[in-house]
């Protein structure tokens, strides 16, 4: 199996898992989406204490999302350090591909979408653009990135195949 094909298993798994659990991901991600839309778009009108509390709520929702996705992703699997060491030794080029893929995603969705496009807009439109962009990125880019990292760990440290088909 080529290292590129092995590396591509992770984004394919990520996408399938994302679609299978879309409502869960969208539901938990919507907490951050709404918070970002409100706090970024109306920064000056929100009490700083309320903004801080809302950040804590977003952090809690994201932690819950990662924990739930981790439990879904690793159900029926045995993960081991030995499997991880063996994978890294035999398939290190696949891990390099993961870094490349995630680097490209970062360049497109963070640097290009958030900074380059924003800089091209008139100053009065930037805050609204950023608020809407963050609203959209939470249930998509951010949630997919969490899942992707879980998928990498799952692939690297998996000591056995999943017992239940379809997961």
N, C-alpha and C positions, 0 to 999 in steps of 0.2 A: 504494500500500500504506500502510495506516495505521501510524503510529509504534508504537502499542500492539501491533499484529499483528507488526510487525517485531521488537519487543522480545520477544514471546512465542516467537519462533523459537528463542531461546537456551535457555530452560528446557525446551522440547520436545526440542531436540537433546541437551541435558544428560541428560534422562531416558532417551532412546533409547540414548545412549552408555553410560550407567551400566548399563542392563539388558544390553546387548550384551556388556559386559566385567565383568559382576557378579562372577564368581569371582576375577578379577584384583584388582578393587577390594576385595572382601571379604577376600581373602587378605592383601594388604598392610595393609589397615586393621585386621585382627585383631591385628596386633602392638601397635598403639596401644590397641586395645580391652582386651586382656588386661592390658597394663601399667597402664592407668588403673584397671581394676577392682581389681587387686592393690594398687597404691601408694596409691590413695585409701581403699580399704576397710581396709587394714592399715598405715596411715601410721606409727604408733608402733613397729611391729615390724620395719620394714625398715631395714637399715643405710643411712645417708645416702649413702655411696659407691655402693652398689648402686642406689639410687633415681636418682642422677645418671647412672650408666651406662645405666640403662633409659631415661632421658629422651633420651640421645644416640641410642640405638637407635631410639626412636620418631621422632626428628627425621630420621634416615637413611631410615627406612621411608616417611615422608611425602614426603621429597624424591624418593625413588625413585618413589613413586606419581605425583607431579606430573610428573616427567620422562617416565615411561611413558605417562601419559594425554596429555601434550602431543604426544608422537611419534605416538600413535594419532590424535589430533584433527587434526594438521596434515599427516599423510601425504597426498601428492598435491596439496597446496595451496602456493601462493606467497603469502607475506604481504609487505606493503609499507607503508612509512610514508606514502606518497602515498595509498594506499587508505584508511589510517586517518584521515588529515587530511580527505579527501573525505567519508568516512562521518560524522565528527564535525561537519563543516560542514552536511551535508545532513540528518543524522538525529540531531541532538543530543537531540530529545525522546525518542527510543528509548533513549538512554543514561540519561536522567533516569528513565525507567521501570525500567531495570536497577537503579538506586540504590534506587528505591522497593521493588521486589521483594526485593532483598537486605536492605534495612532491615526489611521486614516479617518475613522469615525470621529475622533476628537477634533481633527483638523476641520472636518466638514461641519459638524454640529456645534462645536464650541467656537473655534477660531473664525471660520467663515460666517456661519449663521449669526453668531452672537456679537462678534466684534467687527468684522469687515462690512457686512451688510448694514449693521447699525450705524457705522461711521459714514455710510453713503446716504443715509436718510437725513432730512432736515432735523435740526436739533429738537424742535418741538414734537417730532414724531418718534423719537428714539425711546422714550420711556414707555409709551404705549406698545411699540414694537417689541421691546424686551419683555414686557408683562405678558403679552400674548404668546411670544416665543416660549417663555418659561412655562406658561400654562400648557402648551402643546408638548413640550419636551418631557415633562414629568411622567405622563403615562406611556410615552413612546421611548425616546432616546435613553432617559435615565433608567426606566424600568428594564429595558432591553440590556443596558449595560450591566445592571445588577445580575440579571439572568445569565448574561454571557460569562461574567466572572465565576458565577456558580457553576456554569457548564465547563469552564476550564478546569476548575478544581475537581469537579466530578470526573472528568475524563482522565486527568493526571493521576488521581489517587484511587481510582476504582480498582478494587481487588477482585471483583466478580461481576458478572453480567446481571442485569436487572432480572428479577424473577417474574415480574408481571409484565406481559407484553403491552406495548402501546404507551409506555412512559419514558 
